[in-house]
Amino acid sequence: MKCPSCQDVTLVMTERQGVEIDYCPQCRGVWLDRGELDKLIERSAAPPPQTPSPPRPRPTARTRTLSIPISATAVTATRSASPG
């Protein structure tokens, strides 16, 4: 099918939220068949399906969670070269 706006460009079909839509790669116009806009509106208003969150990795000898208190005073760190 040709783009109604450009008239010489073939529309590309893609799927969004389970609805096939046609778009023009040149003018980026989107063309919907009857009822497709209503389907998109319904599906975008619906809450997304619940997916379980991935399990958090357990701390091992290599990974640790550190709590570092924050002080209001500035701390200056110096490093001295050790003879070696």
JOQUIUR-V550016 format. One record per helix or strand of 3 or more residues. SS is the DSSP state (H for helix, E for strand). FROM is the first residue (numbers start at 1). TO is the last residue. If there is no record, write none. Layout:
SS,FROM,TO ; SS,FROM,TO
//
This chain:
E,12,16 ; E,19,23 ; H,36,45
//
